[in-house]
Amino acid sequence: MQDVARKVGLSTTTVSLVLNNKPNRISEGTRRKILAAARELNYRPNHIAVSMVTRQTQTLGLILPDISNPFFAELARVIEDECSRYGYSVLYGNTHGSVKRDFEYLNIFLDRSVDAVIMSLSNSFGPDDSKRFLDIVKSANVPVIMVDRTPDAPGIVSVVLDHRLGGYLAAKHLLSLGHKRIGCISGPENVPGAVQRLEGFKNALEEAKIPFDSGLVYTGDFSAESGSRALPCLLDQNVTAVFACNDMMALGVYRACRLYGIRIPDDISVVGFDDIYLSDFLDPPLTTVAQPIEDMGRECVRQAMAAIKSGTAGSGAFVFRPVLKVRGSCTQYTKGGNS
């Protein structure tokens, strides 16, 4: 800033008012002269120096479990775009589903003095990890906003989906088409959202007075590979339809169906969960439970900015409702086949 001031022959105070866009009575001609000099000298503010004064770094940490999953990739895009609107940059960490890396990234971002953290936990995050996590968050006094996968810990702001309703909608749709032997590829048993999706599935069966059969449930891990592994196990149980608790596992079902020469939906109906962008490009397009990713991502950033502004972390859950998007992967069941 002093270099810019020397070049234009003005005080650093005048230059600072212009470059920091503060209220002033400086003429338009002088302002343009200062901005031109700043561009010529490739002036950029020293964010470390600024943060020492403002106590803010204008950065936010984002920790997600699997960026190769299009759901999390889209969530990251929404969060980054929304942060940009507030003048914030995003530091990103991909944990690859490792609890160890959950904590590594959390500590790295806190050490770098981010103003807030938005985080979705790894599949294997357990009760003991929740206690450790809460201790770190309390001692750091930095707002942490949880999204999608949350710890079993009080005093945390969470942005989540009504997973139970989503599982209910998926099963209800298949039941309305006459399916009674419906296989379910569930998510990891220690992930609350996965458990809730299965509970919603069970609720729809109970409402239809169809006994729940645990033999029709295959525990997956949200990967396409686990969806592929599940299909032959479920076919052995004579299922006529499959509810995959995320779209990646549904993609695995599609792949296995091709290998076995099984036609969707003629031989088997399939419903997914998430509504990733690939769902509409499959053949046939996948019927799926859609999460409002745009709204959830924006809410995460709004809560982070509100916490930064108020200086308090806050708590409470912001719950979003899913909707069923009916496409071409399901058909009416008739005895002897799906079609």
ROMARSE-178952 format. One record per residue (C-alpha): residue in one letter; y, z, x. Coordinates in steps of 0.001 Angstrom, whole numbers, padded with zeros to 6 digits, always signed. Each point is the difference from the previous one (the first is absolute). Layout:
BEGIN
aYZX
...
***
This chain:
BEGIN
m+000000+000000+000000
q+002318+000730+002933
d-000782-003468+001403
v+001006-001578-003321
a+003206+002071-000076
r+000952-001074+003528
k-000643-003673-000811
v+002286-000004-003083
g+002570+002421+001468
l-000349+002564-002797
s-001031+003633-000217
t-003646+000986-000364
t+000969+001767-003239
t+001241-003276-001522
v-003101-001844+001188
s-002272+002773-001320
l+001565-000160-003471
v-000722-003726-000198
l-003475-000041+001540
n-001165+002968-002086
n+001544-001499-003145
k+002042+003128-000678
p+003093+000016-002315
n+003072-001197+001897
r+003314-001862-000249
i-000745-002394+002847
s+001124-003560-000657
e-002539-002732-000693
g+001067-001879+003146
t-000620+003022+002210
r-003308+000685-001684
r-001199-003545+000671
k+001133+000265+003624
i-002040+003188+000466
l-003108-001463-001662
a+000249-003164+002114
a+000193+002066+003187
a-002958+002099-001113
r-002087-003141-000557
e+001051-001452+003354
l-000978+003214+001818
n-003215+000319-002025
y+001102+003435-001186
r-002610+002147-001698
p+000490+003658-000961
n-001923+002607+001993
h-002208+001421-002738
i-001080+002957+002140
a+003626+001027+000462
v+000721-000554-003677
s-003017+002077-001040
m+001191+002914+002145
v+003166+000095-002095
t-001419-000812-003437
r-003359+001751+000463
q-001596-003166-001399
t-001762-002900+001747
q+000033-002484-002905
t-003748-000457+000517
l-002945+000773-002223
g-003663+000348+000993
l-002646-001828-002041
i-003662+000955+000482
l-002678-002027-001814
p-003809+000012+000324
d-000821-003714+000085
i+002580-002770+000326
s-002789-002602-000254
n-000374+001037-003647
p+002481-002215-001907
f+000908+002934-002264
f+001408+001974+002931
a+001518-003110+001582
e+001950-000674-003201
l+000985+003665-000308
a+001328-000079+003579
r+002047-003122-000764
v+001597+001589-003068
i+000819+003228+001872
e+001500-001856+002965
d+002133-002221-002255
e+001250+003004-001959
c+000782+001969+003172
s+002040-002937+001266
r+002199+000261-003091
y+000889+003541+001081
g+000664-001081+003592
y-003234+001563+001249
s-002563-001302+002481
v-003730+000731-000309
l-002376+001216+002710
y-003525-000939-001029
g-003388+001524+000782
n-003409-001374-001063
t-002646+002731+000200
h-003083-002209-000576
g-001300+002737-002302
s-000035+002633+002758
v+001125+003569-000778
k+000638+000485+003714
r+002508-002855-000094
d+001539+001403-003207
f+001089+003019+002000
e+000830-001965+003152
y+002429-002281-001838
l+001476+002864-001998
n+000766+001922+003192
i+001288-003098+001816
f+002439-000792-002798
l+001157+003604-000268
d+000523+000085+003784
r+002150-003118-000344
s+002151+001789-002568
v-000572-002330-002932
d+002003+001036-003045
a-003039-000117-002294
v-003658-001072-000091
i-001839-001996-002662
m-003756+000366+000361
s-003342-000908-001573
l-002962+001964+001302
s-003231-001227+001528
n-003230+000051-002028
s-001544+002852+001979
f+002934+002416-000408
g-001516+003340-001064
p+001097+003471-001241
d+000343+001435+003519
d+002131-002998+000964
s+002241+000668-003012
k+000815+003509+001225
r+000803-001243+003497
f+002081-002809-001458
l+002048+002389-002159
d+000635+002320+002978
i+001381-002917+002037
v+002225-001230-002822
k+001414+003473-000658
s+000780+000672+003652
a+001600-003429+000516
n+002326+000305-003020
v-000066-003778-000452
p-000547-001548-003458
v-003503-001459-000381
i-000697-002248-002987
m-003654-000621-000788
v-001100-003249-001639
d-003317-001008-001605
r-002229+002388+001971
t+001325+003554+000066
p-001123+003306+001550
d-001189+002968-001992
a+003161+001914+000856
p+002929+001366-002026
g+003667-000625+000702
i-000304-003700+000811
v+001673-002906-001771
s-002647-002522-001058
v+000246-003477-001520
v-003331-000765-001620
l-001770-002042-002626
d-001780+001309-003079
h-003346-000936+001568
r-001985+001533-002830
l+001692-002283-002517
g-000721-002973+002257
g-003728+000727+000104
y+000017+000485-003759
l+001721-003362-000600
a-002520-001832+002200
a-003047+001477-001739
k+001539-000350-003458
h+000536-003732+000581
l-003612-000559+001018
l-001256+002085-002910
s+002123-002053-002400
l-001858-003096+001230
g-003340+001535-000938
h-001105+001203+003458
k-001964+003257+000022
r-001679+000006+003428
i+003110+000017+002147
g-000287+000623+003703
c+002819+001790+001815
i+000847-000320+003697
s+001981+003184+000549
g+002221+000963+002904
p-000560+002853+002478
e-000928+003252-001719
n+002704+002017+001792
v+002867-002290-001027
p+001581+001432-003186
g+001072-003413-001316
a-003532-001351+000365
v-001452+003027-001788
q+002530-000389-002821
r-000810-003705-000466
l-003667+000908-000412
e+000929+002766-002441
g+001960-002479-002098
f-003011-002324+000055
k-002208+002867-001244
n+002515+000881-002734
a-000177-003520-001425
l-003818+000125-000046
e+000060+003388-001708
e+002426-001291-002614
a-002396-002909-000677
k-002915+002500-000213
i-001754-001621+002960
p-001686+002551+002317
f+001281-000031+003567
d-002694-001106+002468
s+000707+001049+003600
g-002548-002618+001105
l+002533-002673-000956
v+002593+001377+002452
y+000143-001157+003616
t+002335+001949+002285
g+002081-002445+002029
d+002787+000479+002520
f+002641-002395-001414
s-001049-002757+002440
a-001242-003469-000969
e-003182+000679+001965
s-000909+002955-002208
g+000495-002197-003069
s-002453-002536+001417
r-002529+002730+000780
a+000311+001440-003492
l-000862-003141-001957
p-003768-000230+000717
c-000385+003728-000727
l+001717-000403-003369
l-001910-003179-000851
d-003210+001975+000478
q+001274+002213-002831
n+000441-003022-002313
v+003740+000366-000416
t+001840-002704-001930
a+003454+000918+001312
v+001587+001708+003003
f+003170+002069+000290
a+001102+000074+003637
c+002470+002830+000588
n+002211-002212+002158
d+000501-003730+000393
m-001283-000081+003570
m-003415+001200-001194
a+000212-002533-002838
l+000530-002691+002659
g-003217+001217+001602
v-001785-000391-003342
y+001263-003588-000234
r-001302-000719+003495
a-003428+001493-000750
c-000206-001946-003278
r+000449-003244+001921
l-002795+000987+002384
y-002370+000823-002876
g+000962-003014-002108
i+001395+002229-002756
r+002783-001431-002147
i+003057+002007-001042
p+000446+000545-002949
d-003015-001925-001367
d-002578+002260+001653
i+002085+003106+000627
s+003501+001182-000953
v+002261+001633+002597
v+003121+002183-000252
g+002008+001161+003021
f+002846+002432+000619
d+003425-000445+001706
d+000915-003616-000854
i+000464-001145+003592
y+001502-003482+000288
l-003398-001560+000834
s-001394+000993-003404
d+001670-002877-001777
f-001270-002541+002569
l-003704+000806-000319
d-002329-002299-001909
p-000054+001208-002700
p+003203+002083+000193
l-000792+003716+000028
t+000645+002248-002991
t+001466+003142+001525
v+001926+003204-000602
a+003501-000596+001378
q+001984+002640+001834
p+003818-000378-000253
i+000389-000274+003776
e+003664-001059-000118
d+000992+002960-002162
m-002065+002481+002006
g+001351-001207+003348
r+003595+000193-001208
e-000569+003482-001414
c-001332+001161+003372
v+003202-001113+001716
r+002232+001412-002751
q-001670+003390+000354
a+000296-000135+003796
m+003705-000852-000151
a+000668+002693-002594
a-001726+002587+002197
i+001939-001130+003083
k+003293+000214-001888
s-000689+003416-001515
g-001583+001452+003120
t-002941+001334-001984
a-003520-001434-000055
g-000606+000505-003718
s-003368-000078-001781
g-001729-001443-003041
a-001960-003086-000996
f+001345-003323-001245
v-002871-001574-001943
f-000097-003712-000834
r-002147-001663-002664
p-002335-002904+000839
v-000556-003060-002182
l-003065-002198-000402
k+000481-003645+000990
v-002642-002069-001776
r-000992-003178+001838
g-003224-001980+000204
s-002571+002294+001628
c-001330+001562-003204
t-001670-001429-003082
q-001672+001159-003181
y-003499+001399+000509
t-002850-001329-002108
k-003615+001071+000274
g-001677-001907+002791
g+003159-000641+001963
n+003751+000316+000237
s+000728-003274-001755
***
